[in-house]
Amino acid sequence: MISTPQTDEALMLLYCEGDLQAFRELYQRHSNGLYRFISWRSPRREWVDEIVQDSWAALHTARPHYTPLAGFRTYLYQIARNRLIDLLRQKEIFLVGDDAHNDAHHDVFDNAAIDNATHTSQDALSPEAALDKKQQADRLHAAIRVLPNDQKEALVLQQFNGLSLEEIAVITAVPVETVKSRLRYAMQKLRSQLHSQTKQGEPA
């Protein structure tokens, strides 16, 4: 039995020994974050559930070979990202630059997820404040959706999943400096997009 909170890595080692309660705790901790990450990364809505389920199944299969060399979450997200890459290859779909963002199937991340990610709630807001908050979330959603894939991926992992620069570098297989550049460009583009949307909404 798990009586006190343990690290993800300790839980995974317990799971490797057959402790199903440890797996349930890992799933409770990371299922939403993993789904959020794949929802942003996948070019097809219908793939998300498949990739997430396959990732947990692959984690189970990999138990005999698991060693806690990196954080558990990094390990899990790598599995999911590799599964998505494999699926893209199987379907012979290659995403270059912004080409993928024009398909309606890419709109797979909702405003509720943004609220959950930032630990905010509309329950205590007035109707006017709730509407304003939703409109802000809609604008943010639209601006993120048109970012290049690599910048969007880094941004989502940092801002909505709480990963460090080092963790993002491991997951995306690029140097930390590259991650920093992607985040910097992503924030610049977001500010530009949001500023443009605000000016367009101003009365003439």
C-alpha positions in Angstrom: 0.0 0.0 0.0 1.1 3.6 -0.7 0.8 5.5 2.6 2.7 8.7 1.8 3.2 10.7 -1.4 6.1 9.3 -3.4 8.0 10.6 -6.4 6.9 9.5 -9.9 10.1 7.6 -10.3 9.6 5.7 -7.0 6.0 4.9 -8.1 7.2 3.6 -11.4 9.8 1.3 -9.8 7.0 -0.1 -7.6 4.8 -0.6 -10.7 7.7 -2.5 -12.3 7.5 -4.9 -9.3 3.8 -5.4 -10.0 2.2 -2.7 -7.7 -1.0 -1.8 -9.5 -1.8 0.9 -7.0 1.4 2.7 -8.0 0.2 2.6 -11.6 -3.2 4.1 -10.7 -1.4 6.9 -8.9 0.8 7.6 -11.9 -2.2 7.6 -14.2 -4.1 10.0 -11.9 -1.2 12.4 -11.8 -0.4 12.4 -15.5 -3.3 11.3 -17.6 -4.7 14.9 -18.1 -1.4 16.4 -18.9 -0.5 13.7 -21.4 -3.9 14.1 -23.1 -3.4 17.9 -23.2 0.1 17.5 -24.8 -1.1 15.0 -27.5 -4.2 17.1 -28.2 -2.1 20.0 -29.2 0.5 17.9 -31.0 -1.7 15.6 -33.1 -2.9 16.8 -36.5 -6.0 14.6 -36.2 -8.6 14.8 -33.4 -9.4 11.1 -33.8 -5.8 10.0 -33.2 -5.6 11.5 -29.7 -7.3 8.8 -27.7 -5.4 6.1 -29.7 -2.0 7.7 -29.0 -2.7 8.2 -25.3 -3.9 4.6 -24.8 -1.0 3.2 -26.8 1.4 5.3 -24.7 0.2 3.8 -21.4 0.2 0.4 -23.0 3.8 0.9 -24.1 4.7 2.1 -20.6 3.4 -1.2 -19.3 5.4 -3.2 -21.9 8.6 -1.3 -21.1 8.5 -2.1 -17.4 11.2 -4.7 -17.5 13.7 -2.2 -19.1 12.8 0.9 -17.1 15.6 2.7 -15.3 15.0 6.2 -13.7 17.6 8.0 -15.7 15.2 10.8 -16.5 12.1 12.1 -14.9 9.0 9.8 -15.3 7.0 12.5 -17.0 9.8 13.1 -19.5 9.9 9.4 -20.1 6.1 9.1 -20.6 5.9 12.1 -22.9 8.8 10.7 -25.0 6.8 7.5 -25.5 3.7 9.4 -26.6 5.6 11.7 -28.9 7.4 8.8 -30.6 4.1 7.0 -31.0 2.7 10.1 -32.8 5.8 10.3 -35.0 5.3 6.6 -35.9 1.7 7.2 -36.7 2.5 10.1 -39.0 5.0 8.0 -40.8 2.5 5.1 -41.2 -0.1 7.5 -42.6 2.6 9.2 -44.8 1.7 12.6 -43.3 4.4 15.1 -43.1 3.8 18.4 -41.3 6.0 21.3 -42.5 5.8 24.8 -41.0 2.2 26.0 -40.7 0.7 23.7 -43.3 -1.1 21.6 -40.7 -2.9 24.4 -39.1 -5.4 25.0 -41.9 -7.3 21.8 -41.3 -10.4 22.0 -39.1 -9.3 18.8 -37.4 -6.5 20.5 -35.7 -8.7 22.5 -33.3 -8.4 19.9 -30.5 -7.7 22.0 -27.4 -10.6 23.7 -25.6 -10.8 26.7 -23.3 -11.6 24.4 -20.4 -8.1 23.0 -20.7 -6.6 26.4 -20.6 -8.5 27.1 -17.4 -7.4 23.8 -15.9 -3.8 24.4 -16.9 -3.7 27.8 -15.2 -5.7 26.6 -12.2 -8.4 29.2 -12.6 -12.2 28.9 -12.3 -15.1 30.9 -13.7 -17.5 29.8 -10.9 -16.9 32.9 -8.7 -16.9 35.4 -11.6 -19.7 37.7 -12.6 -21.4 37.0 -16.0 -19.5 39.9 -17.5 -16.2 38.9 -16.1 -16.8 35.3 -17.2 -17.6 36.4 -20.7 -14.5 38.6 -20.8 -12.4 35.7 -19.6 -13.8 33.4 -22.2 -13.1 35.9 -25.0 -9.5 36.2 -23.7 -9.1 32.5 -23.8 -10.6 32.3 -27.3 -8.1 34.9 -28.5 -5.2 33.0 -26.8 -6.4 29.7 -28.2 -6.5 31.2 -31.8 -3.1 32.7 -31.5 -1.5 29.5 -30.2 -3.2 27.4 -32.9 -1.4 29.2 -35.7 2.1 28.9 -34.2 4.7 26.7 -36.1 4.5 23.2 -34.7 7.9 23.2 -32.9 7.2 26.6 -31.2 3.6 25.5 -30.2 4.9 22.2 -28.8 7.5 23.9 -26.6 5.0 26.5 -25.4 2.4 24.0 -24.5 4.9 21.8 -22.7 6.2 24.8 -20.7 3.0 26.8 -20.0 0.3 24.2 -19.9 2.2 21.1 -18.7 4.8 22.8 -16.4 7.9 21.2 -17.9 11.3 22.7 -17.5 13.6 23.7 -20.4 15.7 20.7 -19.8 12.7 18.4 -19.8 11.4 19.9 -23.0 14.8 19.5 -24.6 14.9 15.8 -23.8 11.4 15.2 -25.0 11.9 17.1 -28.3 15.5 15.9 -28.8 17.0 19.3 -29.3 19.5 21.4 -27.3 18.2 23.6 -24.4 19.2 26.7 -26.4 17.0 25.6 -29.2 14.1 25.3 -26.8 14.8 28.8 -25.5 14.7 30.1 -29.0 11.5 28.4 -29.9 9.8 29.8 -26.7 11.1 33.3 -27.4 9.8 33.3 -31.0 6.5 31.8 -29.8 6.0 34.5 -27.2 6.9 37.2 -29.7 4.3 35.9 -32.2 1.7 35.5 -29.5 2.1 39.1 -28.4 1.9 40.2 -32.0 -1.2 38.1 -32.7 -3.0 39.2 -29.5 -2.1 42.9 -30.1 -3.4 42.6 -33.6 -6.6 41.0 -32.5 -7.1 43.7 -29.8 -6.7 46.5 -32.3 -9.1 44.8 -34.7 -11.7 44.7 -31.9 -11.4 48.4 -31.1 -14.2 50.6 -32.4 -13.3 52.7 -35.5 
